[in-house]
Protein backbone atom coordinates (compact mmCIF):
# COMPACT_ATOMS: atom_id res chain seq x y z
CA UNK A 1 0.00 0.00 0.00
CA UNK A 2 1.37 3.41 -0.99
CA UNK A 3 1.29 6.10 1.67
CA UNK A 4 0.48 9.64 0.59
CA UNK A 5 1.97 12.59 2.41
CA UNK A 6 1.14 16.25 2.19
CA UNK A 7 3.12 19.17 3.55
CA UNK A 8 1.94 22.47 4.96
CA UNK A 9 4.62 25.05 5.74
CA UNK A 10 4.62 28.29 7.70
CA UNK A 11 7.15 31.09 7.30
CA UNK A 12 7.45 33.83 9.91
CA UNK A 13 9.47 36.98 9.19
CA UNK A 14 10.38 38.81 12.40
CA UNK A 15 11.93 42.14 13.31
CA UNK A 16 15.07 42.51 15.43
CA UNK A 17 12.99 41.98 18.59
CA UNK A 18 11.56 38.73 17.20
CA UNK A 19 8.10 40.27 16.75
CA UNK A 20 6.32 38.78 13.71
CA UNK A 21 6.11 41.19 10.78
CA UNK A 22 4.94 38.79 8.07
CA UNK A 23 3.27 35.37 8.10
CA UNK A 24 3.10 33.20 4.99
CA UNK A 25 1.82 29.67 4.55
CA UNK A 26 1.94 27.08 1.80
CA UNK A 27 -0.32 24.09 1.19
CA UNK A 28 0.60 22.97 -2.33
CA UNK A 29 -1.97 20.14 -2.39
CA UNK A 30 -4.67 22.74 -1.71
CA UNK A 31 -3.31 25.17 -4.28
CA UNK A 32 -1.97 27.59 -1.66
CA UNK A 33 1.41 29.14 -2.40
CA UNK A 34 2.90 31.81 -0.16
CA UNK A 35 -0.44 33.06 1.12
CA UNK A 36 0.05 36.03 3.43
CA UNK A 37 -1.78 36.22 6.73
CA UNK A 38 -1.77 38.59 9.69
CA UNK A 39 -2.61 36.01 12.37
CA UNK A 40 -2.65 32.26 12.98
CA UNK A 41 -3.70 29.86 15.69
CA UNK A 42 -2.39 26.31 15.39
CA UNK A 43 -3.19 23.52 17.83
CA UNK A 44 -1.80 20.00 17.77
CA UNK A 45 -2.58 17.11 20.12
CA UNK A 46 0.25 15.47 22.06
CA UNK A 47 -1.25 12.05 22.78
CA UNK A 48 1.55 10.99 25.11
CA UNK A 49 1.19 14.00 27.40
CA UNK A 50 -2.58 14.23 26.75
CA UNK A 51 -2.39 17.96 26.10
CA UNK A 52 -2.90 20.48 23.34
CA UNK A 53 0.17 22.33 22.10
CA UNK A 54 -0.25 25.69 20.40
CA UNK A 55 1.38 28.26 18.22
CA UNK A 56 -0.41 31.62 18.38
CA UNK A 57 1.12 34.34 16.21
CA UNK A 58 -0.01 37.67 14.85
CA UNK A 59 1.82 40.45 13.07
CA UNK A 60 2.34 43.80 14.67
CA UNK A 61 0.06 45.39 12.09
CA UNK A 62 -2.92 43.09 12.74
CA UNK A 63 -5.84 45.50 13.34
CA UNK A 64 -7.69 45.01 16.63
CA UNK A 65 -11.12 44.90 14.95
CA UNK A 66 -9.88 42.14 12.62
CA UNK A 67 -8.41 40.22 15.58
CA UNK A 68 -11.79 40.26 17.32
CA UNK A 69 -13.50 39.00 14.15
CA UNK A 70 -10.76 36.37 13.68
CA UNK A 71 -11.40 35.03 17.19
CA UNK A 72 -15.17 35.00 16.69
CA UNK A 73 -14.86 33.09 13.42
CA UNK A 74 -12.32 30.68 14.95
CA UNK A 75 -14.55 29.97 17.95
CA UNK A 76 -17.54 29.39 15.65
CA UNK A 77 -15.58 26.99 13.45
CA UNK A 78 -14.35 25.16 16.56
CA UNK A 79 -17.97 24.60 17.62
CA UNK A 80 -18.74 23.18 14.18
CA UNK A 81 -15.63 20.99 14.21
CA UNK A 82 -16.44 19.79 17.74
CA UNK A 83 -19.90 18.67 16.57
CA UNK A 84 -18.50 16.83 13.52
CA UNK A 85 -15.79 15.15 15.63
CA UNK A 86 -17.97 14.11 18.58
CA UNK A 87 -21.60 14.18 17.38
CA UNK A 88 -22.32 16.09 20.61
CA UNK A 89 -24.99 18.44 19.29
CA UNK A 90 -25.98 19.76 22.72
CA UNK A 91 -22.49 20.96 23.67
CA UNK A 92 -21.89 22.31 20.15
CA UNK A 93 -25.08 24.35 20.50
CA UNK A 94 -23.87 25.63 23.87
CA UNK A 95 -20.58 26.63 22.26
CA UNK A 96 -22.47 28.44 19.48
CA UNK A 97 -24.53 30.27 22.13
CA UNK A 98 -21.26 31.50 23.65
CA UNK A 99 -20.08 32.58 20.17
CA UNK A 100 -23.27 34.61 19.76
CA UNK A 101 -22.71 36.19 23.19
CA UNK A 102 -19.06 36.91 22.27
CA UNK A 103 -20.11 38.59 19.00
CA UNK A 104 -22.81 40.60 20.75
CA UNK A 105 -20.46 41.87 23.47
CA UNK A 106 -17.84 42.84 20.86
CA UNK A 107 -20.57 44.38 18.65
CA UNK A 108 -19.58 42.16 15.70
CA UNK A 109 -23.16 41.44 14.63
C-alpha positions as CSV (number, residue, x, y, z in Angstrom):
1,X,0.0,0.0,0.0
2,X,1.4,3.4,-1.0
3,X,1.3,6.1,1.7
4,X,0.5,9.6,0.6
5,X,2.0,12.6,2.4
6,X,1.1,16.3,2.2
7,X,3.1,19.2,3.5
8,X,1.9,22.5,5.0
9,X,4.6,25.1,5.7
10,X,4.6,28.3,7.7
11,X,7.1,31.1,7.3
12,X,7.5,33.8,9.9
13,X,9.5,37.0,9.2
14,X,10.4,38.8,12.4
15,X,11.9,42.1,13.3
16,X,15.1,42.5,15.4
17,X,13.0,42.0,18.6
18,X,11.6,38.7,17.2
19,X,8.1,40.3,16.8
20,X,6.3,38.8,13.7
21,X,6.1,41.2,10.8
22,X,4.9,38.8,8.1
23,X,3.3,35.4,8.1
24,X,3.1,33.2,5.0
25,X,1.8,29.7,4.5
26,X,1.9,27.1,1.8
27,X,-0.3,24.1,1.2
28,X,0.6,23.0,-2.3
29,X,-2.0,20.1,-2.4
30,X,-4.7,22.7,-1.7
31,X,-3.3,25.2,-4.3
32,X,-2.0,27.6,-1.7
33,X,1.4,29.1,-2.4
34,X,2.9,31.8,-0.2
35,X,-0.4,33.1,1.1
36,X,0.1,36.0,3.4
37,X,-1.8,36.2,6.7
38,X,-1.8,38.6,9.7
39,X,-2.6,36.0,12.4
40,X,-2.7,32.3,13.0
41,X,-3.7,29.9,15.7
42,X,-2.4,26.3,15.4
43,X,-3.2,23.5,17.8
44,X,-1.8,20.0,17.8
45,X,-2.6,17.1,20.1
46,X,0.3,15.5,22.1
47,X,-1.3,12.1,22.8
48,X,1.6,11.0,25.1
49,X,1.2,14.0,27.4
50,X,-2.6,14.2,26.8
51,X,-2.4,18.0,26.1
52,X,-2.9,20.5,23.3
53,X,0.2,22.3,22.1
54,X,-0.3,25.7,20.4
55,X,1.4,28.3,18.2
56,X,-0.4,31.6,18.4
57,X,1.1,34.3,16.2
58,X,0.0,37.7,14.9
59,X,1.8,40.4,13.1
60,X,2.3,43.8,14.7
61,X,0.1,45.4,12.1
62,X,-2.9,43.1,12.7
63,X,-5.8,45.5,13.3
64,X,-7.7,45.0,16.6
65,X,-11.1,44.9,14.9
66,X,-9.9,42.1,12.6
67,X,-8.4,40.2,15.6
68,X,-11.8,40.3,17.3
69,X,-13.5,39.0,14.2
70,X,-10.8,36.4,13.7
71,X,-11.4,35.0,17.2
72,X,-15.2,35.0,16.7
73,X,-14.9,33.1,13.4
74,X,-12.3,30.7,14.9
75,X,-14.6,30.0,17.9
76,X,-17.5,29.4,15.6
77,X,-15.6,27.0,13.5
78,X,-14.3,25.2,16.6
79,X,-18.0,24.6,17.6
80,X,-18.7,23.2,14.2
81,X,-15.6,21.0,14.2
82,X,-16.4,19.8,17.7
83,X,-19.9,18.7,16.6
84,X,-18.5,16.8,13.5
85,X,-15.8,15.2,15.6
86,X,-18.0,14.1,18.6
87,X,-21.6,14.2,17.4
88,X,-22.3,16.1,20.6
89,X,-25.0,18.4,19.3
90,X,-26.0,19.8,22.7
91,X,-22.5,21.0,23.7
92,X,-21.9,22.3,20.2
93,X,-25.1,24.3,20.5
94,X,-23.9,25.6,23.9
95,X,-20.6,26.6,22.3
96,X,-22.5,28.4,19.5
97,X,-24.5,30.3,22.1
98,X,-21.3,31.5,23.6
99,X,-20.1,32.6,20.2
100,X,-23.3,34.6,19.8
101,X,-22.7,36.2,23.2
102,X,-19.1,36.9,22.3
103,X,-20.1,38.6,19.0
104,X,-22.8,40.6,20.7
105,X,-20.5,41.9,23.5
106,X,-17.8,42.8,20.9
107,X,-20.6,44.4,18.6
108,X,-19.6,42.2,15.7
109,X,-23.2,41.4,14.6
